């Protein structure tokens, strides 16, 4: 398998006044096509910063990052936006659905940014909602959907551009245990169909569903299956 995420010696620092805060410290990570991995760590471990860099929402202070053959350090803001739209499907804990748009309109949004004609956008969005079992909810607003249904709309939105990677940040964090288990089962199904899945989580039970777990603690990565206490 060829690595579609290749990170080498990634560091990320922020400044609070004159003080440098090192959030990521020489992170090395390779994710192969078709893998299902979890990045497991407690609050403050650096996992959100790492997710933002994987998803090209932020850039490292130093180190090399190759995503799907693209050297991220050589891309400008417009090119980074195109890479995000083409290669990454994002799923967040808080769903981030627009409240005044219907389910199908929310799913269409990434295709609007890709300048795909409206008729084709609507067809693709309906297909994705059918795929996640919500074909009867296409005209519902988010507040007319349960938490699990809203997250499935978010997954359909993530899938609609046919990305290389699904990047999920605490995807079950706002859901009850039973609903969350259903969402994880859906990620497993997507992985069986060949999708590359990266889940960022603090929940060891969620992480346990992945084929490989990478622990993050104090900005450093270690391979393993459990969370090391600080």
Residue frames as a rotation matrix with the C-alpha (Angstrom) as fourth column:
UNK 1
0.577 0.817 0.000 0.00
0.817 -0.577 0.000 0.00
0.000 0.000 -1.000 0.00
UNK 2
-0.391 -0.678 0.623 1.16
0.634 -0.689 -0.352 3.51
0.668 0.257 0.699 -0.71
UNK 3
-0.445 0.175 -0.878 0.99
0.784 -0.397 -0.476 6.13
-0.432 -0.901 0.040 2.01
UNK 4
0.104 0.504 0.858 -1.52
0.762 -0.594 0.256 8.87
0.639 0.627 -0.446 1.28
UNK 5
0.934 -0.015 0.358 -0.65
-0.230 -0.791 0.568 10.74
0.274 -0.612 -0.742 4.50
UNK 6
0.339 -0.895 -0.292 3.08
0.811 0.435 -0.392 11.09
0.477 -0.104 0.873 5.03
UNK 7
0.897 -0.052 0.439 4.30
-0.246 -0.883 0.399 13.29
0.367 -0.466 -0.805 7.90
UNK 8
0.310 -0.868 -0.387 7.94
0.784 0.464 -0.413 13.59
0.538 -0.176 0.824 8.86
UNK 9
-0.559 -0.633 -0.535 9.26
0.828 -0.399 -0.394 15.52
0.036 -0.664 0.747 11.87
UNK 10
0.029 0.677 0.735 6.17
0.414 -0.677 0.608 17.72
0.910 0.287 -0.300 12.08
UNK 11
-0.641 -0.181 -0.746 6.39
0.758 -0.302 -0.578 20.44
-0.121 -0.936 0.331 14.73
UNK 12
0.084 0.671 0.736 3.84
0.495 -0.669 0.554 23.10
0.865 0.318 -0.389 15.59
UNK 13
-0.582 -0.321 -0.747 4.42
0.808 -0.333 -0.487 26.00
-0.092 -0.886 0.453 17.96
UNK 14
0.484 0.668 0.565 2.38
0.586 -0.727 0.357 29.00
0.650 0.158 -0.744 19.01
UNK 15
-0.712 -0.698 0.078 3.49
0.435 -0.526 -0.731 32.11
0.551 -0.486 0.678 20.83
UNK 16
0.585 0.753 -0.302 1.80
0.731 -0.328 0.598 33.49
0.351 -0.571 -0.742 23.93
UNK 17
0.901 -0.374 -0.217 3.50
-0.253 -0.863 0.438 36.85
-0.351 -0.340 -0.873 24.17
UNK 18
0.175 -0.926 -0.334 7.20
-0.973 -0.111 -0.203 36.05
0.151 0.361 -0.920 24.09
UNK 19
-0.288 -0.272 0.918 6.72
-0.604 0.796 0.046 32.47
-0.744 -0.541 -0.393 25.24
UNK 20
-0.412 0.085 -0.907 6.86
-0.805 0.433 0.406 29.67
0.427 0.897 -0.110 22.67
UNK 21
0.055 0.509 0.859 4.37
-0.694 0.638 -0.333 26.85
-0.717 -0.578 0.389 23.29
UNK 22
-0.753 -0.381 -0.536 5.32
-0.651 0.550 0.524 23.63
0.095 0.744 -0.662 21.49
UNK 23
0.172 0.942 0.289 2.13
-0.900 0.270 -0.343 21.73
-0.401 -0.201 0.894 20.67
UNK 24
0.998 0.061 0.017 3.47
-0.047 0.897 -0.440 19.04
-0.042 0.438 0.898 18.30
UNK 25
0.322 -0.937 0.138 6.98
-0.770 -0.174 0.614 17.65
-0.552 -0.303 -0.777 18.69
UNK 26
-0.613 -0.696 -0.373 8.62
-0.772 0.429 0.469 15.78
-0.166 0.575 -0.801 15.80
UNK 27
0.209 0.802 0.560 5.49
-0.439 0.589 -0.679 13.89
-0.874 -0.104 0.475 14.77
UNK 28
-0.798 -0.371 -0.475 6.00
-0.597 0.380 0.706 11.10
-0.081 0.847 -0.525 12.23
UNK 29
-0.120 0.844 0.523 2.88
-0.214 0.492 -0.844 9.51
-0.969 -0.213 0.121 10.80
UNK 30
-0.878 -0.035 -0.478 2.10
-0.477 0.162 0.864 7.45
0.047 0.986 -0.159 7.71
UNK 31
-0.077 0.898 0.434 -1.43
-0.341 0.385 -0.857 6.43
-0.937 -0.214 0.277 6.81
UNK 32
-0.938 -0.300 0.173 -1.88
0.013 0.468 0.884 3.99
-0.346 0.831 -0.435 3.94
UNK 33
-0.521 0.764 -0.380 -4.74
-0.786 -0.256 0.563 3.93
0.333 0.592 0.734 1.48
UNK 34
0.092 0.699 -0.710 -7.64
-0.221 0.709 0.670 1.91
0.971 0.096 0.219 2.87
UNK 35
-0.750 -0.403 -0.525 -6.50
0.407 0.345 -0.846 2.04
0.522 -0.848 -0.095 6.49
UNK 36
0.541 0.801 0.258 -8.78
0.127 -0.381 0.916 2.72
0.832 -0.463 -0.307 9.45
UNK 37
-0.456 -0.775 -0.437 -6.73
0.637 0.059 -0.769 4.40
0.622 -0.629 0.467 12.17
UNK 38
0.797 0.601 -0.058 -7.54
0.462 -0.545 0.700 6.22
0.389 -0.584 -0.712 15.38
UNK 39
-0.404 -0.824 0.397 -5.51
0.199 -0.503 -0.841 8.99
0.893 -0.261 0.367 16.98
UNK 40
0.529 0.631 -0.568 -6.13
0.567 0.235 0.789 8.66
0.631 -0.740 -0.233 20.70
UNK 41
-0.633 -0.773 -0.041 -5.32
0.535 -0.398 -0.745 11.26
0.560 -0.493 0.666 23.31
UNK 42
-0.034 0.606 -0.795 -6.68
0.951 -0.224 -0.212 13.28
-0.307 -0.763 -0.569 26.23
UNK 43
0.891 0.372 0.261 -7.66
0.422 -0.890 -0.174 16.94
0.167 0.265 -0.950 26.11
UNK 44
0.798 -0.593 -0.108 -4.61
-0.506 -0.757 0.413 19.13
-0.326 -0.275 -0.904 25.61
UNK 45
0.386 -0.664 0.641 -2.51
0.291 0.746 0.598 16.36
-0.875 -0.044 0.481 24.05
UNK 46
-0.503 -0.547 -0.669 -2.23
-0.436 -0.508 0.743 18.07
-0.747 0.665 0.017 20.66
UNK 47
-0.534 0.274 0.800 -4.67
0.580 0.807 0.110 15.83
-0.616 0.523 -0.590 18.80
UNK 48
0.609 0.789 -0.084 -6.85
0.499 -0.463 -0.732 18.68
-0.617 0.404 -0.676 17.50
UNK 49
0.312 -0.604 -0.733 -3.78
-0.622 -0.714 0.323 20.54
-0.718 0.355 -0.598 16.22
UNK 50
-0.716 -0.580 0.388 -2.65
-0.144 0.666 0.732 17.35
-0.683 0.468 -0.561 14.50
UNK 51
-0.037 0.796 0.604 -6.10
0.767 0.410 -0.493 16.89
-0.640 0.445 -0.626 12.96
UNK 52
0.723 0.329 -0.608 -6.03
-0.011 -0.874 -0.486 20.47
-0.691 0.358 -0.628 11.65
UNK 53
-0.170 -0.863 -0.476 -2.66
-0.727 -0.217 0.652 19.86
-0.666 0.457 -0.590 9.99
UNK 54
-0.669 0.009 0.743 -3.74
0.331 0.899 0.288 16.51
-0.665 0.439 -0.604 8.49
UNK 55
0.208 0.906 0.367 -6.83
0.847 0.021 -0.532 18.27
-0.490 0.422 -0.763 7.10
UNK 56
-0.520 -0.531 0.669 -4.84
0.801 -0.574 0.167 21.26
0.296 0.623 0.724 5.78
UNK 57
0.688 0.715 0.128 -6.76
0.572 -0.642 0.510 23.61
0.447 -0.278 -0.850 8.06
UNK 58
0.832 -0.552 -0.050 -3.40
-0.368 -0.618 0.695 24.62
-0.415 -0.559 -0.718 9.57
UNK 59
0.672 -0.681 -0.290 0.21
-0.092 0.311 -0.946 24.31
0.735 0.662 0.146 8.49
UNK 60
0.672 -0.457 -0.583 3.16
0.740 0.448 0.501 23.03
0.032 -0.768 0.639 10.55
UNK 61
0.809 -0.508 -0.295 5.89
-0.337 -0.813 0.476 25.26
-0.482 -0.285 -0.829 11.91
UNK 62
-0.220 -0.877 -0.426 8.43
-0.961 0.121 0.248 22.81
-0.166 0.465 -0.870 10.53
UNK 63
-0.398 0.020 0.917 8.64
-0.073 0.996 -0.053 19.33
-0.914 -0.088 -0.395 9.03
UNK 64
-0.878 0.033 -0.477 7.39
-0.476 0.022 0.879 17.72
0.040 0.999 -0.003 5.83
UNK 65
-0.244 0.862 0.444 3.82
-0.117 0.428 -0.896 16.80
-0.963 -0.270 -0.003 4.98
UNK 66
-0.903 0.024 -0.429 2.89
-0.423 0.122 0.898 15.01
0.074 0.992 -0.100 1.76
UNK 67
-0.265 0.902 0.342 -0.85
-0.241 0.281 -0.929 14.46
-0.934 -0.329 0.143 1.25
UNK 68
0.624 0.543 0.561 -1.94
0.321 0.476 -0.819 12.32
-0.712 0.691 0.123 -1.70
UNK 69
0.186 -0.688 0.701 1.32
0.981 0.171 -0.091 13.16
-0.057 0.705 0.707 -3.45
UNK 70
0.548 0.070 0.834 1.07
0.300 -0.947 -0.118 16.91
0.781 0.315 -0.540 -2.79
UNK 71
-0.496 -0.736 -0.461 3.78
0.798 -0.177 -0.576 18.74
0.343 -0.653 0.675 -0.82
UNK 72
0.473 0.845 -0.249 1.57
0.871 -0.407 0.275 20.85
0.131 -0.348 -0.928 1.44
UNK 73
0.079 -0.518 -0.852 4.34
0.576 -0.674 0.463 23.37
-0.814 -0.527 0.245 2.20
UNK 74
-0.859 -0.478 0.184 4.40
0.397 -0.394 0.829 24.43
-0.324 0.785 0.528 -1.47
UNK 75
-0.273 0.857 0.436 0.67
0.865 0.021 0.501 25.27
0.420 0.514 -0.748 -1.69
UNK 76
-0.912 0.073 0.403 -0.95
-0.171 -0.962 -0.214 28.68
0.372 -0.264 0.890 -1.30
UNK 77
-0.702 0.661 0.264 -4.28
-0.370 -0.022 -0.929 29.28
-0.608 -0.750 0.260 0.47
UNK 78
0.156 0.783 -0.603 -6.38
-0.964 -0.012 -0.265 28.73
-0.215 0.622 0.753 -2.65
UNK 79
-0.197 -0.316 -0.928 -4.55
-0.596 0.790 -0.143 25.49
0.779 0.525 -0.344 -3.48
UNK 80
-0.986 -0.130 0.103 -4.93
-0.156 0.512 -0.845 24.30
0.057 -0.849 -0.525 0.14
UNK 81
-0.299 0.951 0.083 -8.67
-0.690 -0.155 -0.707 24.95
-0.659 -0.269 0.702 -0.08
UNK 82
0.231 0.353 -0.907 -8.87
-0.925 0.369 -0.092 22.88
0.302 0.860 0.412 -3.27
UNK 83
-0.644 -0.534 -0.548 -6.93
-0.312 0.837 -0.449 20.02
0.699 -0.119 -0.706 -1.67
UNK 84
-0.857 0.381 0.346 -9.26
-0.314 0.146 -0.938 20.08
-0.408 -0.913 -0.005 1.36
UNK 85
0.035 0.963 -0.267 -12.32
-0.860 -0.107 -0.499 20.00
-0.510 0.247 0.824 -0.86
UNK 86
0.242 0.012 -0.970 -11.00
-0.826 0.527 -0.200 17.23
0.509 0.850 0.137 -3.11
UNK 87
-0.349 -0.616 -0.706 -9.09
-0.233 0.787 -0.571 14.90
0.907 -0.034 -0.419 -0.78
UNK 88
-0.986 -0.088 -0.145 -10.59
0.124 0.207 -0.970 15.30
0.115 -0.974 -0.194 2.72
UNK 89
-0.013 0.997 0.079 -14.12
0.092 -0.077 0.993 14.66
0.996 0.020 -0.090 3.95
UNK 90
-0.858 -0.366 0.361 -14.58
-0.252 -0.313 -0.916 16.22
0.448 -0.876 0.177 7.40
UNK 91
0.248 0.893 -0.376 -16.90
0.320 0.291 0.902 14.93
0.914 -0.344 -0.214 10.13
UNK 92
-0.650 -0.494 0.577 -17.02
-0.271 -0.559 -0.783 16.94
0.710 -0.665 0.230 13.36
UNK 93
-0.847 0.289 -0.445 -18.43
0.531 0.444 -0.722 16.36
-0.011 -0.848 -0.530 16.85
UNK 94
-0.532 0.628 -0.568 -20.79
0.044 -0.650 -0.759 19.34
-0.846 -0.429 0.318 16.54
UNK 95
0.161 0.611 0.775 -22.06
0.752 0.432 -0.497 18.36
-0.639 0.663 -0.390 13.05
UNK 96
-0.599 -0.395 -0.696 -21.73
0.009 -0.873 0.488 21.96
-0.801 0.286 0.527 11.72
UNK 97
-0.367 0.596 0.714 -24.90
0.929 0.199 0.311 21.75
0.043 0.778 -0.627 9.66
UNK 98
-0.975 0.095 0.200 -26.34
-0.075 -0.991 0.108 25.08
0.209 0.090 0.974 8.53
UNK 99
-0.747 0.664 0.025 -29.65
0.235 0.299 -0.925 25.41
-0.622 -0.685 -0.379 10.43
UNK 100
-0.014 0.793 -0.609 -31.62
-0.508 -0.530 -0.679 27.12
-0.861 0.300 0.411 7.65
UNK 101
-0.355 -0.157 -0.922 -30.67
-0.913 0.270 0.306 24.58
0.201 0.950 -0.239 4.99
UNK 102
0.771 0.630 0.092 -32.39
-0.636 0.767 0.078 21.22
-0.021 -0.119 0.993 4.49
UNK 103
0.443 -0.592 0.673 -30.46
-0.041 0.736 0.675 17.97
-0.895 -0.327 0.302 4.74
UNK 104
0.528 -0.223 0.819 -29.99
0.814 0.407 -0.414 17.77
-0.241 0.886 0.397 0.98
UNK 105
0.867 -0.213 0.451 -28.88
0.017 -0.892 -0.452 21.40
0.499 0.399 -0.769 0.78
UNK 106
0.653 -0.661 0.370 -26.31
-0.610 -0.170 0.774 20.83
-0.448 -0.731 -0.514 3.54
UNK 107
0.365 -0.510 0.779 -24.92
0.373 0.847 0.379 17.81
-0.853 0.152 0.499 1.71
UNK 108
0.760 0.013 0.650 -24.71
0.642 -0.171 -0.747 19.83
0.101 0.985 -0.138 -1.52
UNK 109
0.920 -0.247 -0.305 -22.49
-0.127 -0.922 0.365 22.54
-0.372 -0.297 -0.880 -0.02
UNK 110
0.023 -0.993 0.118 -19.05
0.012 0.119 0.993 21.08
-1.000 -0.022 0.015 -0.84
UNK 111
-0.136 -0.008 0.991 -20.18
0.918 0.375 0.129 20.65
-0.372 0.927 -0.043 -4.45
UNK 112
0.911 0.413 0.000 -21.14
0.396 -0.874 -0.283 24.33
-0.117 0.258 -0.959 -4.64
UNK 113
0.532 -0.786 -0.314 -17.51
-0.400 -0.560 0.726 25.19
-0.746 -0.261 -0.612 -3.91
UNK 114
-0.389 -0.662 0.641 -16.47
0.276 0.579 0.767 22.80
-0.879 0.476 -0.043 -6.70
UNK 115
-0.459 0.270 -0.846 -18.66
-0.705 -0.690 0.162 24.69
-0.540 0.671 0.507 -9.22
UNK 116
-0.929 0.240 0.281 -20.71
0.337 0.863 0.377 21.60
-0.152 0.445 -0.882 -10.05
UNK 117
-0.682 0.709 0.179 -24.05
-0.308 -0.500 0.810 22.41
0.663 0.497 0.559 -11.78
UNK 118
-0.466 0.534 0.706 -27.09
-0.880 -0.197 -0.431 22.54
-0.091 -0.822 0.562 -9.50
UNK 119
0.565 0.749 -0.347 -28.93
-0.785 0.618 0.055 19.58
0.255 0.241 0.936 -11.06
UNK 120
0.176 -0.600 -0.780 -25.88
-0.021 0.790 -0.613 17.33
0.984 0.124 0.127 -10.71
UNK 121
-0.753 -0.434 0.495 -25.28
-0.440 -0.227 -0.869 18.58
0.489 -0.872 -0.020 -7.16
UNK 122
-0.044 0.840 0.540 -28.81
-0.995 0.014 -0.103 17.70
-0.094 -0.542 0.835 -6.11
UNK 123
0.664 0.265 -0.700 -28.59
-0.462 0.881 -0.105 14.23
0.588 0.393 0.707 -7.67
UNK 124
-0.239 -0.855 -0.461 -25.31
0.036 0.467 -0.884 13.43
0.970 -0.228 -0.081 -5.89
UNK 125
-0.718 -0.014 0.695 -26.56
-0.646 -0.359 -0.674 14.79
0.259 -0.933 0.249 -2.57
UNK 126
0.364 0.918 0.159 -29.72
-0.931 0.350 0.106 12.66
0.042 -0.187 0.982 -2.75
UNK 127
0.479 -0.264 -0.837 -27.63
-0.171 0.908 -0.384 9.59
0.861 0.327 0.389 -3.57
UNK 128
-0.611 -0.791 -0.019 -25.44
-0.086 0.091 -0.992 10.17
0.787 -0.605 -0.124 -0.51
UNK 129
-0.446 0.530 0.721 -28.41
-0.895 -0.243 -0.375 10.65
-0.024 -0.813 0.582 1.80
UNK 130
0.661 0.618 -0.425 -29.88
-0.654 0.753 0.078 7.40
0.368 0.226 0.902 0.45
UNK 131
0.068 -0.749 -0.659 -26.53
-0.043 0.658 -0.752 5.73
0.997 0.079 0.012 1.16
UNK 132
-0.891 -0.417 0.178 -26.60
-0.166 -0.065 -0.984 6.78
0.422 -0.907 -0.011 4.82
UNK 133
-0.615 0.696 -0.370 -30.25
0.755 0.655 -0.025 5.72
0.225 -0.295 -0.929 5.19
UNK 134
-0.493 0.406 -0.770 -31.86
0.344 -0.722 -0.601 9.17
-0.799 -0.561 0.216 5.16
UNK 135
-0.902 0.137 0.410 -33.63
0.385 -0.177 0.906 9.27
0.197 0.975 0.107 1.81
UNK 136
0.073 0.997 -0.033 -36.89
0.857 -0.045 0.514 10.06
0.511 -0.066 -0.857 3.66
UNK 137
0.428 0.028 -0.904 -35.32
0.734 -0.594 0.329 13.08
-0.528 -0.804 -0.275 5.42
UNK 138
-0.299 -0.715 0.632 -33.88
0.949 -0.291 0.120 15.03
0.099 0.636 0.765 2.49
UNK 139
-0.097 0.342 0.935 -36.13
0.315 -0.881 0.354 18.06
0.944 0.328 -0.022 3.03
UNK 140
0.733 0.326 -0.597 -35.86
0.643 -0.048 0.764 18.14
0.220 -0.944 -0.245 6.82
UNK 141
0.475 -0.576 0.666 -34.04
-0.473 -0.805 -0.359 20.97
0.742 -0.145 -0.654 8.56
UNK 142
-0.507 -0.780 -0.368 -31.35
-0.088 0.472 -0.877 20.00
0.857 -0.412 -0.308 11.10
UNK 143
-0.773 0.209 0.599 -33.62
-0.634 -0.198 -0.748 20.80
-0.038 -0.958 0.285 14.08
UNK 144
0.393 0.915 -0.089 -36.09
-0.919 0.388 -0.060 18.25
-0.020 0.105 0.994 12.69
UNK 145
0.381 -0.383 -0.841 -33.48
-0.199 0.855 -0.479 15.48
0.903 0.350 0.250 12.92
UNK 146
0.985 -0.137 -0.107 -32.09
0.149 0.345 0.927 13.50
-0.090 -0.928 0.360 15.84
UNK 147
0.443 -0.891 -0.096 -28.41
-0.652 -0.394 0.648 13.78
-0.615 -0.225 -0.756 16.78
UNK 148
-0.191 -0.509 0.839 -27.60
0.181 0.822 0.540 10.52
-0.965 0.255 -0.065 15.03
UNK 149
0.538 0.462 0.705 -29.45
0.778 0.048 -0.626 11.62
-0.323 0.885 -0.334 11.91
UNK 150
0.937 -0.241 -0.253 -27.62
-0.283 -0.949 -0.143 14.95
-0.206 0.205 -0.957 11.90
UNK 151
0.041 -0.984 0.175 -24.29
-0.516 0.129 0.846 13.14
-0.855 -0.126 -0.503 12.11
UNK 152
-0.069 -0.019 0.997 -25.29
0.634 0.771 0.059 10.91
-0.770 0.637 -0.041 9.21
UNK 153
0.931 0.320 0.178 -26.11
0.350 -0.636 -0.688 14.04
-0.107 0.702 -0.704 7.17
UNK 154
0.595 -0.780 -0.193 -22.61
-0.656 -0.611 0.443 15.28
-0.463 -0.137 -0.875 8.08
UNK 155
-0.196 -0.648 0.736 -21.14
0.012 0.749 0.663 11.95
-0.980 0.139 -0.139 6.91
UNK 156
0.445 0.431 0.785 -23.08
0.789 0.225 -0.571 12.21
-0.423 0.874 -0.240 3.63
UNK 157
0.976 -0.133 -0.172 -21.69
-0.179 -0.939 -0.293 15.74
-0.122 0.317 -0.941 3.19
UNK 158
0.187 -0.972 0.145 -18.17
-0.594 0.005 0.805 14.40
-0.783 -0.237 -0.576 3.85
UNK 159
-0.193 -0.241 0.951 -18.64
0.354 0.887 0.297 11.65
-0.915 0.394 -0.085 1.23
UNK 160
0.691 0.721 0.049 -20.26
0.262 -0.187 -0.947 13.70
-0.673 0.667 -0.318 -1.53
UNK 161
0.584 -0.544 -0.603 -16.98
-0.779 -0.584 -0.227 14.91
-0.229 0.603 -0.765 -3.07
UNK 162
0.954 -0.211 -0.212 -15.64
0.141 0.942 -0.305 11.31
0.264 0.262 0.928 -3.10
UNK 163
0.561 -0.771 0.303 -12.60
-0.818 -0.572 0.061 12.24
0.126 -0.282 -0.951 -0.99
UNK 164
-0.041 -0.692 -0.721 -9.52
-0.290 0.699 -0.654 10.10
0.956 0.182 -0.229 -0.45
UNK 165
-0.813 -0.345 -0.469 -9.80
0.372 0.313 -0.874 10.37
0.449 -0.885 -0.126 3.35
UNK 166
0.471 0.860 0.193 -12.60
0.202 -0.319 0.926 10.69
0.858 -0.397 -0.325 5.88
UNK 167
-0.704 -0.710 -0.012 -11.24
0.260 -0.243 -0.935 12.72
0.661 -0.661 0.356 8.83
UNK 168
0.359 0.931 -0.070 -13.51
0.269 -0.031 0.963 12.52
0.894 -0.364 -0.261 11.86
UNK 169
-0.709 -0.571 0.415 -12.99
-0.163 -0.440 -0.883 14.60
0.687 -0.693 0.219 15.01
UNK 170
-0.916 0.351 0.193 -14.76
-0.124 0.211 -0.970 13.07
-0.381 -0.912 -0.150 18.05
UNK 171
-0.770 0.603 -0.209 -17.61
-0.333 -0.101 0.938 11.94
0.544 0.792 0.278 15.75
UNK 172
-0.092 0.762 -0.641 -19.58
0.538 0.580 0.612 10.30
0.838 -0.289 -0.464 18.57
UNK 173
-0.862 -0.446 -0.242 -18.87
0.423 -0.366 -0.829 12.93
0.281 -0.817 0.504 21.24
UNK 174
-0.770 0.620 0.147 -22.31
-0.637 -0.744 -0.202 14.58
-0.016 -0.249 0.968 21.04
UNK 175
-0.042 0.756 -0.654 -24.25
-0.614 0.497 0.614 11.30
0.789 0.427 0.443 20.79
UNK 176
0.481 0.235 0.845 -25.58
-0.823 0.454 0.342 8.76
-0.303 -0.859 0.412 23.26
UNK 177
-0.341 -0.772 0.536 -23.77
-0.558 0.625 0.546 5.43
-0.757 -0.113 -0.644 23.46
UNK 178
0.070 0.447 0.892 -26.17
0.433 0.792 -0.431 3.45
-0.899 0.416 -0.138 21.26
UNK 179
0.948 0.301 -0.102 -26.33
0.065 -0.498 -0.865 6.13
-0.311 0.813 -0.492 18.54
UNK 180
0.348 -0.906 -0.239 -22.56
-0.863 -0.410 0.296 6.58
-0.367 0.103 -0.925 18.67
UNK 181
-0.295 -0.426 0.855 -22.06
-0.136 0.905 0.403 2.83
-0.946 0.003 -0.325 18.21
UNK 182
0.554 0.588 0.590 -24.20
0.527 0.301 -0.795 3.01
-0.645 0.751 -0.143 15.06
UNK 183
0.879 -0.296 -0.373 -22.06
-0.452 -0.766 -0.456 5.81
-0.151 0.570 -0.808 13.64
UNK 184
-0.111 -0.968 0.225 -18.87
-0.787 0.224 0.575 3.82
-0.607 -0.113 -0.787 14.32
UNK 185
-0.026 0.185 0.982 -20.42
0.319 0.933 -0.167 0.80
-0.947 0.309 -0.083 12.59
UNK 186
0.916 0.394 0.072 -21.06
0.206 -0.310 -0.928 3.00
-0.343 0.865 -0.365 9.59
UNK 187
0.447 -0.842 -0.302 -17.40
-0.861 -0.496 0.110 4.08
-0.243 0.211 -0.947 9.52
UNK 188
-0.307 -0.531 0.790 -16.43
-0.316 0.840 0.441 0.40
-0.898 -0.114 -0.426 9.61
UNK 189
0.455 0.567 0.687 -18.71
0.509 0.467 -0.723 -0.23
-0.731 0.678 -0.076 6.63
UNK 190
0.933 -0.147 -0.329 -17.15
-0.328 -0.722 -0.609 2.67
-0.148 0.676 -0.722 4.72
UNK 191
0.017 -0.993 0.116 -13.70
-0.862 0.044 0.505 1.27
-0.507 -0.109 -0.855 5.45
UNK 192
-0.117 0.019 0.993 -14.75
0.163 0.987 0.000 -2.16
-0.980 0.162 -0.118 4.18
UNK 193
0.808 0.479 0.343 -15.76
0.437 -0.096 -0.895 -0.40
-0.395 0.873 -0.287 0.95
UNK 194
0.246 -0.841 0.482 -12.21
0.928 0.061 -0.367 0.96
0.279 0.538 0.796 0.65
UNK 195
0.707 0.041 0.706 -12.40
-0.005 -0.998 0.063 4.39
0.707 -0.048 -0.705 2.30
UNK 196
-0.426 -0.849 -0.312 -9.44
0.554 0.028 -0.832 5.57
0.716 -0.527 0.458 4.37
UNK 197
0.679 0.722 0.136 -10.72
0.242 -0.394 0.887 6.58
0.693 -0.569 -0.442 7.82
UNK 198
-0.621 -0.776 -0.111 -8.89
0.404 -0.196 -0.893 8.66
0.671 -0.600 0.435 10.44
UNK 199
0.580 0.814 -0.010 -10.74
0.360 -0.246 0.900 9.18
0.730 -0.526 -0.436 13.72
UNK 200
-0.624 -0.674 0.396 -9.46
-0.061 -0.462 -0.885 11.58
0.779 -0.576 0.247 16.38
UNK 201
0.497 0.859 -0.127 -10.82
-0.031 0.163 0.986 10.69
0.867 -0.486 0.108 19.81
UNK 202
-0.366 -0.525 0.768 -10.27
-0.846 -0.157 -0.510 10.67
0.388 -0.836 -0.387 23.57
UNK 203
0.444 0.708 0.549 -12.48
-0.847 0.531 0.000 7.56
-0.291 -0.465 0.836 23.92
UNK 204
-0.595 -0.774 0.219 -10.53
-0.682 0.630 0.372 4.30
-0.425 0.071 -0.902 24.11
UNK 205
-0.146 0.627 0.765 -13.68
0.197 0.776 -0.598 2.32
-0.969 0.064 -0.237 23.18
UNK 206
0.839 0.383 -0.387 -14.11
-0.242 -0.374 -0.895 4.31
-0.487 0.845 -0.221 19.96
UNK 207
0.123 -0.898 -0.422 -10.40
-0.976 -0.186 0.113 3.99
-0.180 0.398 -0.900 19.18
UNK 208
-0.402 -0.316 0.859 -10.61
-0.392 0.907 0.150 0.22
-0.827 -0.276 -0.489 19.64
UNK 209
0.612 0.691 0.385 -12.71
0.100 0.415 -0.904 -0.15
-0.785 0.591 0.185 16.48
UNK 210
0.624 -0.453 -0.637 -9.83
-0.778 -0.437 -0.452 1.05
-0.074 0.777 -0.625 14.30
UNK 211
0.870 -0.380 -0.314 -7.32
0.217 0.867 -0.448 -1.37
0.443 0.322 0.837 12.82
UNK 212
-0.177 -0.969 -0.170 -4.47
0.817 -0.049 -0.574 0.71
0.548 -0.241 0.801 14.24
UNK 213
0.888 0.420 -0.187 -4.28
0.445 -0.683 0.580 3.14
0.116 -0.598 -0.793 17.13
UNK 214
-0.212 -0.915 0.343 -1.76
0.580 -0.400 -0.710 5.93
0.787 0.049 0.615 17.46
UNK 215
0.476 0.332 -0.814 -1.49
0.874 -0.278 0.398 7.53
-0.094 -0.901 -0.423 20.89
UNK 216
-0.045 -0.490 0.870 -0.74
0.324 -0.831 -0.452 11.23
0.945 0.262 0.196 21.26
UNK 217
0.725 0.165 -0.668 0.42
0.688 -0.146 0.711 12.64
0.019 -0.975 -0.220 24.57
UNK 218
0.437 -0.536 -0.723 2.15
0.179 -0.735 0.654 15.97
-0.881 -0.415 -0.225 25.18
UNK 219
0.571 -0.099 -0.815 2.51
-0.683 -0.607 -0.405 16.50
-0.455 0.788 -0.415 21.42
UNK 220
-0.564 -0.806 -0.181 4.30
-0.801 0.480 0.359 13.21
-0.202 0.347 -0.916 20.76
UNK 221
0.469 0.736 -0.489 3.02
-0.839 0.543 0.012 10.10
0.275 0.404 0.872 18.96
UNK 222
-0.679 -0.584 0.445 3.44
-0.639 0.768 0.034 6.48
-0.362 -0.262 -0.895 19.98
UNK 223
-0.289 0.560 -0.777 1.98
-0.528 0.584 0.617 3.39
0.799 0.588 0.127 18.34
UNK 224
-0.989 -0.039 0.145 -0.17
-0.142 0.560 -0.816 1.27
-0.050 -0.827 -0.559 20.62
UNK 225
-0.444 0.880 -0.171 -3.64
0.421 0.373 0.827 0.12
0.791 0.295 -0.536 21.59
UNK 226
0.330 0.573 -0.751 -4.14
0.933 -0.076 0.352 1.98
0.144 -0.816 -0.559 24.85
UNK 227
0.604 -0.037 0.796 -3.97
0.029 -0.997 -0.068 5.48
0.796 0.064 -0.602 26.24
UNK 228
-0.239 -0.768 -0.594 -0.92
0.798 0.192 -0.571 6.20
0.553 -0.610 0.567 28.37
UNK 229
0.799 0.515 -0.312 -1.72
0.595 -0.596 0.539 8.30
0.092 -0.616 -0.782 31.40
UNK 230
0.429 -0.662 0.615 0.40
-0.116 -0.716 -0.689 11.44
0.896 0.224 -0.384 31.82
